[in-house]
Every structure is written in structure tokens, then in C-alpha cells.
Amino acid sequence: MIVVTRLNDSRFAVNPDLIERIHETPDTTLIMVDGAKYIVTEPMSEVIEMIARYRARIVSIAYDEPHATSPSAQPLGTRTGTGPQRGLVRGSGGAGRVSDLRPASADEPTPAATAATPADAGR
């Protein structure tokens, strides 16, 4: 929620996810998705900055949650978050399996080195 001020100097909190538009003609008007209109004393640029800080705080809380398991500590294939993830979902040839993107060691062949190409088929 962000806290804004009405013209009579009373303050109230509004859910910024429900703001459809913001007009500044000359007073700043918040138009909500349900059609409600709120005239506030803050300039439009300040309201936009409050919304940006609110959303940044939400993302920060989601990634800094101390008791949550970090995505990199979870086994591949069990992740449901939308944050940064390691792994690659293979196409139809891989039956939808998730593979780890760790670097191959020197004695392990790379998939490109073991795959037959049409040029190799004639040899």
C-alpha cells in the first residue's frame, strides 16, 4: 500500500496495483480499476515514485526472505518460482527433462561432440 493525502489533508492508503491511470489536470487524480477516483495533493511524479518504491520493496522482500529456500539450493525440476534459475528444459528429444547447466569436465564429452550430424551419416 502507498499512503497519499486528500485535499482536506487526511491521509489514506491505496493499493497501487489497483490504480489504472493517474491524471494531473492540475490536481493529481488516481483512477482505480473499479472507476473510483481519488484527488490527492502529491504530484503525479511523486505518486509514481511511491509506486516504484513499493514494488521494489515487494521484490526485495520476496528475494530476501530468510526462512525461504533459495532457488539455487532447490533440486532442479522442483522450482515453481519465477526468479533466476539454473537449468534448461530440453525439447521433444529430451522428454521435457531439466538438465543442470554446470560446465562439462575435460574427460566428459559435450552433447555437441557426441551428436551425429547429417554430414557424419555418410561416412
C-alpha positions as a Python dict, from the first residue, in 0.01 Angstrom:
ca = {
    (1, 'M'): (0, 0, 0),
    (2, 'I'): (107, 358, -58),
    (3, 'V'): (-7, 647, 160),
    (4, 'V'): (-140, 958, -14),
    (5, 'T'): (-308, 1279, 105),
    (6, 'R'): (-654, 1405, 15),
    (7, 'L'): (-718, 1775, -48),
    (8, 'N'): (-853, 1809, 310),
    (9, 'D'): (-513, 1685, 443),
    (10, 'S'): (-646, 1345, 554),
    (11, 'R'): (-416, 1059, 463),
    (12, 'F'): (-522, 719, 331),
    (13, 'A'): (-358, 409, 191),
    (14, 'V'): (-431, 280, -156),
    (15, 'N'): (-328, -43, -326),
    (16, 'P'): (-111, 70, -620),
    (17, 'D'): (-189, -250, -812),
    (18, 'L'): (-548, -126, -845),
    (19, 'I'): (-456, 212, -996),
    (20, 'E'): (-549, 217, -1364),
    (21, 'R'): (-445, 573, -1452),
    (22, 'I'): (-303, 887, -1292),
    (23, 'H'): (-405, 1229, -1425),
    (24, 'E'): (-259, 1567, -1332),
    (25, 'T'): (-507, 1830, -1453),
    (26, 'P'): (-400, 2033, -1240),
    (27, 'D'): (-475, 1821, -931),
    (28, 'T'): (-343, 1467, -927),
    (29, 'T'): (-628, 1220, -972),
    (30, 'L'): (-592, 846, -915),
    (31, 'I'): (-840, 649, -1124),
    (32, 'M'): (-885, 297, -993),
    (33, 'V'): (-972, -13, -1195),
    (34, 'D'): (-1325, -10, -1047),
    (35, 'G'): (-1379, 351, -1163),
    (36, 'A'): (-1329, 517, -824),
    (37, 'K'): (-1142, 849, -839),
    (38, 'Y'): (-926, 998, -567),
    (39, 'I'): (-785, 1352, -585),
    (40, 'V'): (-458, 1377, -394),
    (41, 'T'): (-216, 1658, -309),
    (42, 'E'): (100, 1475, -417),
    (43, 'P'): (223, 1549, -770),
    (44, 'M'): (199, 1269, -1026),
    (45, 'S'): (577, 1216, -1031),
    (46, 'E'): (580, 1161, -654),
    (47, 'V'): (293, 908, -673),
    (48, 'I'): (478, 721, -948),
    (49, 'E'): (793, 720, -735),
    (50, 'M'): (596, 583, -436),
    (51, 'I'): (459, 304, -656),
    (52, 'A'): (809, 219, -783),
    (53, 'R'): (947, 207, -425),
    (54, 'Y'): (651, -8, -315),
    (55, 'R'): (710, -262, -593),
    (56, 'A'): (1086, -265, -532),
    (57, 'R'): (1019, -335, -164),
    (58, 'I'): (789, -627, -251),
    (59, 'V'): (1052, -782, -481),
    (60, 'S'): (1322, -726, -219),
    (61, 'I'): (1113, -898, 48),
    (62, 'A'): (1047, -1192, -184),
    (63, 'Y'): (1419, -1244, -255),
    (64, 'D'): (1550, -1165, 95),
    (65, 'E'): (1307, -1391, 287),
    (66, 'P'): (1546, -1556, 539),
    (67, 'H'): (1341, -1871, 601),
    (68, 'A'): (1262, -1938, 236),
    (69, 'T'): (1476, -2182, 42),
    (70, 'S'): (1676, -2004, -223),
    (71, 'P'): (1607, -2123, -580),
    (72, 'S'): (1970, -2229, -630),
    (73, 'A'): (1950, -2460, -325),
    (74, 'Q'): (1643, -2644, -455),
    (75, 'P'): (1683, -2952, -675),
    (76, 'L'): (1622, -2889, -1043),
    (77, 'G'): (1270, -2970, -1154),
    (78, 'T'): (1112, -2873, -820),
    (79, 'R'): (1119, -2496, -869),
    (80, 'T'): (797, -2308, -905),
    (81, 'G'): (926, -1950, -863),
    (82, 'T'): (978, -1703, -1142),
    (83, 'G'): (1314, -1574, -1025),
    (84, 'P'): (1655, -1650, -1176),
    (85, 'Q'): (1703, -2023, -1223),
    (86, 'R'): (1973, -2256, -1347),
    (87, 'G'): (1875, -2532, -1582),
    (88, 'L'): (1749, -2593, -1928),
    (89, 'V'): (1430, -2765, -2034),
    (90, 'R'): (1514, -2979, -2332),
    (91, 'G'): (1290, -3001, -2638),
    (92, 'S'): (1095, -3306, -2753),
    (93, 'G'): (1414, -3515, -2779),
    (94, 'G'): (1477, -3471, -2407),
    (95, 'A'): (1123, -3566, -2299),
    (96, 'G'): (1094, -3238, -2109),
    (97, 'R'): (1371, -3322, -1863),
    (98, 'V'): (1564, -3047, -1687),
    (99, 'S'): (1941, -3066, -1710),
    (100, 'D'): (2198, -2889, -1497),
    (101, 'L'): (2398, -2619, -1675),
    (102, 'R'): (2725, -2698, -1499),
    (103, 'P'): (3039, -2684, -1709),
    (104, 'A'): (3147, -3021, -1851),
    (105, 'S'): (3477, -3160, -1725),
    (106, 'A'): (3763, -3222, -1967),
    (107, 'D'): (3704, -3602, -1980),
    (108, 'E'): (3323, -3575, -2034),
    (109, 'P'): (3213, -3542, -2397),
    (110, 'T'): (2990, -3246, -2471),
    (111, 'P'): (2647, -3311, -2627),
    (112, 'A'): (2763, -3135, -2947),
    (113, 'A'): (3065, -3365, -2973),
    (114, 'T'): (2856, -3683, -2939),
    (115, 'A'): (2564, -3583, -3162),
    (116, 'A'): (2568, -3722, -3516),
    (117, 'T'): (2522, -3465, -3788),
    (118, 'P'): (2386, -3535, -4140),
    (119, 'A'): (2742, -3488, -4272),
    (120, 'D'): (2867, -3765, -4039),
    (121, 'A'): (2597, -4010, -4154),
    (122, 'G'): (2758, -4057, -4496),
    (123, 'R'): (3099, -4153, -4352),
}
